[in-house]
Amino acid sequence: SNAAMFADIAELHLPVGIAIADVTYGKGVFWQGIVAGRYKLHFSDIAAKTTRDERHRVAVQSGVDCRALPYEDASLGAVVLDPPYMEGLFRPSTDHLAGSGSHKAFRHRYSSGQVTA
């Protein structure tokens, strides 16, 4: 899963205690396998689907454009970017939504499931 894979990547590449900004937080899938308190986390999204990550006890800021982040220069040790890639672009009906069959989990994790027509 993305959560398990991301936890492995973090273990290899992200020193404990650094400040990390996930600027495309979505539903927080990546952070489900990360030990709470391991990093100083900043969560945001252009259209956040929640206001808080309860596992990590961190607010999720909505309306933050990843091209204009509200952080001071050199204040972050890492930035996580996972732009949407499976759902949401000009789907005229639920029959046309991506993420069916073996990719059904993507619809649940990365999409509101609503059409955009």
Buried (B, 14 or more C-beta within 10 A) or exposed (E): EBBEEBBEEBEEEBEEEEBBBBBBBBBBBBBBBBEEEBBBBBBBBBEBBBEEBEEBEBBBBBEBEBEEBEBEEEEBBBBBEBEBEBBBEEBEEEEEBBBEEEEEEBBEBBBEEEBEE
